[in-house]
């Protein structure tokens, strides 16, 4: 897993992150608002990226959100978006550069979220446990913690090298095509790697930007055992943001309490 950190920070492709217009990138937004409305006080989002979720939740709820993100490139995109937002959002959203596996805000929260598989950006289990311990310390006794991870697939010879196009869009004079290319899997250590590839076609020329993403995956029993060992209680679990059974969806969404 050499150089995983550079890839997972989107050093080369952060500028194109918000071009993703797939429905799956929007389906979780009101889900997180719904649970925000069940709590009070400031909200904590870990691995907030470019603010996709935080901006929506803050706008819908009027709440203060503390956002922790390690990638400088993602933070710059987030800051740019915030500058073009309303004064209230600028006042309510506080951005911190930090590691979600090692942070201390000296504050407790009734609502903590790690949306869109971001917990899996920590590619070793030890870091995941560190992160969840930090969450536990910052979670109020009556608080809710929500995170989402994907269900593992079969990582065999058919998986390797497969390329899937996520979006193909036109922005002014540029055509931008984003694809993922399956690169490596370790089924013992349970992590996968894929290339995040961006092709930019402009004025008859083509540029390519790539990051190699390293993602830890968990079987259902693996993540449940970790949560229980850290004294979390699973209040609800779903297979997607429409609250279908966890057995029926491609995601594993956990709503946890102390």
C-alpha positions as CSV (number, residue, x, y, z in Angstrom):
1,X,0.0,0.0,0.0
2,X,2.8,2.4,-0.8
3,X,1.9,5.9,-1.5
4,X,-1.8,5.3,-0.7
5,X,-2.0,8.6,1.2
6,X,-1.2,10.7,-1.9
7,X,-3.9,9.0,-4.0
8,X,-6.5,9.1,-1.3
9,X,-6.0,12.8,-0.9
10,X,-7.0,13.4,-4.6
11,X,-3.9,15.4,-5.1
12,X,-4.3,15.2,-8.9
13,X,-8.1,14.9,-9.4
14,X,-9.8,17.0,-6.7
15,X,-10.6,19.8,-9.3
16,X,-12.9,17.4,-11.0
17,X,-14.6,15.8,-8.0
18,X,-17.8,18.0,-8.2
19,X,-18.4,17.2,-11.8
20,X,-19.9,13.9,-10.7
21,X,-23.6,14.2,-11.4
22,X,-24.8,10.6,-10.8
23,X,-28.0,10.1,-8.8
24,X,-26.0,8.0,-6.3
25,X,-24.1,11.2,-5.3
26,X,-27.3,12.9,-4.5
27,X,-29.4,10.1,-2.9
28,X,-27.9,10.5,0.5
29,X,-28.3,14.2,1.0
30,X,-31.8,14.3,2.5
31,X,-31.1,11.1,4.5
32,X,-28.5,13.0,6.5
33,X,-30.8,16.0,6.8
34,X,-33.5,13.7,8.3
35,X,-31.2,12.6,11.1
36,X,-29.9,16.0,11.6
37,X,-33.4,17.1,12.4
38,X,-33.6,14.5,15.2
39,X,-30.7,16.2,17.0
40,X,-29.7,19.6,18.3
41,X,-26.5,21.7,18.4
42,X,-23.5,21.7,16.2
43,X,-22.8,18.8,13.7
44,X,-19.5,17.1,13.0
45,X,-18.7,15.7,9.6
46,X,-15.5,13.8,9.0
47,X,-13.8,13.5,5.6
48,X,-16.0,16.4,4.4
49,X,-14.3,16.6,1.0
50,X,-15.5,19.5,-1.1
51,X,-18.5,20.1,1.2
52,X,-21.1,18.1,-0.9
53,X,-23.0,17.0,2.2
54,X,-22.1,19.7,4.7
55,X,-23.3,22.5,2.4
56,X,-26.7,20.8,1.9
57,X,-27.2,19.9,5.5
58,X,-26.3,23.4,6.7
59,X,-28.6,25.0,4.2
60,X,-31.6,22.8,5.1
61,X,-31.1,22.9,8.9
62,X,-29.4,26.2,9.7
63,X,-27.1,24.4,12.0
64,X,-23.4,24.9,12.6
65,X,-21.2,22.2,11.1
66,X,-17.6,21.5,12.0
67,X,-15.9,19.8,9.0
68,X,-12.6,17.9,9.2
69,X,-10.7,17.1,5.9
70,X,-7.1,16.1,5.3
71,X,-6.8,16.8,1.6
72,X,-5.5,20.3,1.0
73,X,-6.9,20.1,-2.6
74,X,-10.3,19.1,-1.4
75,X,-10.3,21.9,1.2
76,X,-9.5,24.5,-1.4
77,X,-12.5,23.4,-3.5
78,X,-14.6,23.5,-0.4
79,X,-13.4,27.0,0.5
80,X,-14.1,28.3,-3.0
81,X,-17.7,26.9,-2.8
82,X,-18.2,28.4,0.6
83,X,-17.0,31.9,-0.6
84,X,-19.8,31.8,-3.2
85,X,-22.4,30.7,-0.7
86,X,-24.7,32.8,1.5
87,X,-23.4,34.7,4.5
88,X,-25.2,32.3,6.9
89,X,-23.5,29.3,5.4
90,X,-20.2,31.0,5.6
91,X,-20.8,31.7,9.3
92,X,-22.2,28.2,10.1
93,X,-19.6,26.0,8.3
94,X,-16.2,25.8,10.0
95,X,-13.5,24.0,8.0
96,X,-10.6,22.2,9.8
97,X,-7.6,20.6,8.1
98,X,-7.1,17.4,10.0
99,X,-6.9,13.6,10.1
100,X,-10.2,11.8,10.9
101,X,-8.3,9.1,12.7
102,X,-6.5,11.6,15.0
103,X,-8.4,14.7,16.0
104,X,-9.6,16.5,19.1
105,X,-12.1,19.4,19.0
106,X,-12.7,19.5,22.7
107,X,-16.4,19.4,22.0
108,X,-19.2,16.9,22.0
109,X,-21.8,16.5,19.3
110,X,-25.3,15.0,19.1
111,X,-24.8,14.3,15.4
112,X,-21.6,12.9,13.7
113,X,-21.5,11.7,10.2
114,X,-19.0,10.1,7.8
115,X,-20.9,10.0,4.5
116,X,-20.3,8.2,1.2
117,X,-17.8,5.5,2.1
118,X,-15.2,7.9,3.4
119,X,-14.4,5.7,6.4
120,X,-12.9,3.3,3.9
121,X,-10.4,5.9,2.8
122,X,-8.5,4.7,5.9
123,X,-6.9,1.6,4.2
124,X,-5.9,-0.3,7.4
125,X,-8.1,-1.5,10.2
126,X,-6.0,0.2,12.9
127,X,-6.7,3.6,11.4
128,X,-10.4,2.8,11.3
129,X,-10.4,1.9,14.9
130,X,-8.5,5.1,15.8
131,X,-11.1,7.1,13.9
132,X,-14.1,5.4,15.6
133,X,-12.5,5.9,19.0
134,X,-12.2,9.6,18.2
135,X,-15.9,9.6,17.2
136,X,-16.9,7.9,20.4
137,X,-15.1,10.5,22.5
138,X,-16.8,13.4,20.6
139,X,-20.3,11.8,20.6
140,X,-22.8,13.0,23.2
141,X,-24.4,10.4,25.4
142,X,-27.7,10.9,23.5
143,X,-25.9,11.4,20.1
144,X,-26.2,9.7,16.7
145,X,-23.3,8.6,14.6
146,X,-23.9,7.6,10.9
147,X,-21.6,6.2,8.4
148,X,-21.8,4.3,5.1
149,X,-19.5,1.6,3.6
150,X,-20.0,-0.5,0.5
151,X,-20.7,-4.2,0.4
152,X,-17.6,-6.1,-0.9
153,X,-17.7,-7.7,-4.3
154,X,-15.8,-10.6,-5.8
155,X,-12.3,-9.5,-6.6
156,X,-11.2,-12.1,-9.1
157,X,-9.6,-12.0,-12.5
158,X,-12.8,-10.7,-14.1
159,X,-12.5,-7.7,-11.7
160,X,-8.9,-6.7,-12.5
161,X,-8.4,-4.2,-15.2
162,X,-12.1,-3.4,-15.7
163,X,-12.9,0.2,-16.5
164,X,-16.2,1.9,-15.8
165,X,-17.1,5.4,-16.9
166,X,-18.7,7.4,-14.1
167,X,-19.6,10.5,-16.1
168,X,-18.9,12.1,-19.5
169,X,-19.9,15.7,-19.5
170,X,-19.3,19.0,-21.4
171,X,-18.2,22.1,-19.5
172,X,-17.8,25.0,-21.9
173,X,-15.1,24.1,-24.4
174,X,-14.0,21.0,-22.3
175,X,-15.3,17.5,-22.4
176,X,-14.5,15.7,-19.1
177,X,-14.7,11.9,-18.8
178,X,-14.2,10.3,-15.5
179,X,-13.6,6.5,-15.2
180,X,-12.4,4.0,-12.6
181,X,-9.9,1.3,-13.5
182,X,-9.6,-1.7,-11.2
183,X,-6.0,-2.0,-10.3
184,X,-5.2,-4.3,-7.4
185,X,-7.0,-6.3,-4.6
186,X,-5.6,-8.0,-1.5
187,X,-8.3,-10.4,-0.2
188,X,-6.3,-11.2,2.9
189,X,-5.8,-7.7,4.1
190,X,-9.1,-6.7,2.6
191,X,-8.3,-3.7,0.5
192,X,-8.7,-2.8,-3.1
193,X,-7.0,-0.2,-5.3
194,X,-8.4,1.5,-8.4
195,X,-7.3,4.4,-10.6
196,X,-9.4,7.5,-10.6
197,X,-8.8,8.6,-14.2
198,X,-9.9,12.0,-15.6
199,X,-9.6,12.7,-19.3
200,X,-9.9,16.4,-20.3
201,X,-10.5,17.0,-24.0
202,X,-10.1,20.6,-25.1
203,X,-9.2,22.3,-28.4
204,X,-8.3,19.0,-30.0
205,X,-5.9,18.0,-27.2
206,X,-6.3,15.5,-24.4
207,X,-4.9,15.7,-20.8
208,X,-5.1,12.9,-18.3
209,X,-5.2,13.2,-14.5
210,X,-5.0,10.1,-12.3
211,X,-5.0,9.2,-8.6
212,X,-4.5,5.7,-7.3
213,X,-7.1,5.2,-4.5
214,X,-6.6,2.5,-1.8
215,X,-9.8,1.5,-0.1
216,X,-10.3,-0.8,2.9
217,X,-13.4,-3.0,2.7
218,X,-15.3,-4.9,5.4
219,X,-17.6,-7.8,5.5
220,X,-20.8,-7.1,7.5
221,X,-19.6,-9.2,10.5
222,X,-16.2,-7.5,10.5
223,X,-17.6,-4.0,10.9
224,X,-20.3,-5.0,13.4
225,X,-17.6,-6.7,15.6
226,X,-15.5,-3.6,15.5
227,X,-18.4,-1.4,16.5
228,X,-19.4,-3.6,19.4
229,X,-15.8,-3.9,20.6
230,X,-15.7,-0.1,20.8
231,X,-19.0,0.0,22.7
232,X,-21.2,1.4,19.9
233,X,-24.8,0.2,19.7
234,X,-26.3,-0.2,16.2
235,X,-29.6,1.5,16.3
236,X,-30.6,1.1,12.7
237,X,-28.9,-0.4,9.6
238,X,-29.9,-0.1,5.9
239,X,-28.8,-1.2,2.5
240,X,-29.4,2.2,0.9
241,X,-30.7,5.7,1.6
242,X,-34.3,4.7,0.9
243,X,-34.0,2.6,4.1
244,X,-34.3,-0.8,2.3
245,X,-33.0,-3.8,4.2
246,X,-29.3,-4.0,4.6
247,X,-29.6,-7.4,2.9
248,X,-31.0,-5.9,-0.3
249,X,-28.7,-2.9,-1.0
250,X,-25.2,-2.4,-2.2
251,X,-24.4,-0.2,0.8
252,X,-24.1,-0.8,4.5
253,X,-25.4,2.2,6.4
254,X,-25.2,2.2,10.2
255,X,-26.9,4.5,12.6
256,X,-25.1,4.1,15.9
257,X,-25.4,5.4,19.5
258,X,-23.3,4.9,22.6
